[in-house]
Amino acid sequence: MSEKAITNAILKRLKGLGQCYAIKLHGSMYSTRGTPDILCVKDGQAYLLEVKQPGKKPTAIQEQEISKWNGAKAIARVVTSVQEALEAVLGSL
């Protein structure tokens, strides 16, 4: 499954949760390099999800950005599936 397909499946599932808003963050010349793919807010908590295909790893810049988001008290994770995204947002399922 492509990264785009995984991202779309995650967004579809997150948008079906109650009290949840999720969007795809698109990179551009105006955005910060390494910004995670998905921004989700559920019950007042911000989640940033970097989507990767299984077996793929984030770049050093992506890891730095994830660390910055976590340092700001958001929850930022690398996910490879809908299940991992739900675990990041909802806790252990």
C-alpha positions in Angstrom: 0.0 0.0 0.0 1.4 3.4 -0.9 2.0 6.1 1.7 -0.8 8.2 0.1 -3.2 5.3 0.4 -2.3 4.8 4.1 -2.7 8.5 4.7 -6.1 8.6 3.1 -7.3 5.5 5.1 -6.0 7.1 8.4 -7.8 10.4 7.6 -11.0 8.6 6.8 -11.0 6.7 10.0 -10.0 9.7 12.2 -12.7 11.9 10.6 -15.2 9.2 11.8 -14.3 9.6 15.4 -16.3 11.9 17.7 -14.9 15.2 18.8 -12.0 14.8 16.3 -10.7 17.0 13.4 -8.0 15.8 11.1 -6.3 17.2 8.1 -3.5 16.4 5.7 -0.7 18.9 5.9 0.8 19.5 2.5 4.4 20.6 2.1 5.2 23.7 0.2 7.8 26.4 0.0 6.0 28.1 2.8 5.9 25.2 5.2 8.5 23.9 7.6 10.6 21.0 6.2 9.9 17.7 8.0 6.4 18.7 9.2 4.3 15.5 9.8 1.7 14.5 7.3 -1.4 14.6 9.4 -2.6 17.1 12.1 -5.4 15.8 14.3 -7.0 17.3 17.3 -9.2 15.1 19.5 -10.7 16.2 22.8 -8.4 19.2 22.9 -5.1 17.3 22.4 -3.0 17.9 19.3 -1.6 14.8 17.4 0.9 15.0 14.6 1.3 11.8 12.5 4.2 11.1 10.1 2.9 8.4 7.8 5.4 5.9 6.4 5.1 2.6 4.5 5.9 -0.4 6.7 9.6 -0.8 7.0 10.4 2.8 6.0 11.9 5.2 8.5 11.5 9.0 8.9 14.3 11.3 7.8 16.5 13.1 10.3 14.6 16.3 9.7 11.3 14.6 10.2 12.6 13.1 13.5 13.7 16.6 14.6 10.3 18.0 13.9 8.5 15.2 15.7 10.8 15.9 18.7 9.9 19.6 18.6 6.1 18.8 18.5 6.5 16.4 21.4 8.5 19.0 23.3 5.5 21.4 22.9 3.2 18.9 24.5 1.6 17.7 21.3 1.7 14.0 20.7 3.8 13.2 17.5 4.4 9.7 16.2 5.5 7.8 13.1 2.7 5.5 12.0 2.5 2.9 9.3 -1.2 1.9 9.5 -4.7 2.9 10.5 -4.3 0.7 13.7 -1.1 2.5 14.7 -2.7 5.9 14.1 -5.7 5.0 16.2 -3.4 3.7 19.0 -1.5 7.1 18.9 -4.7 9.1 19.2 -6.9 6.8 21.3 -4.2 5.0 23.3 -3.7 1.2 23.3 -6.5 -0.6 21.6 
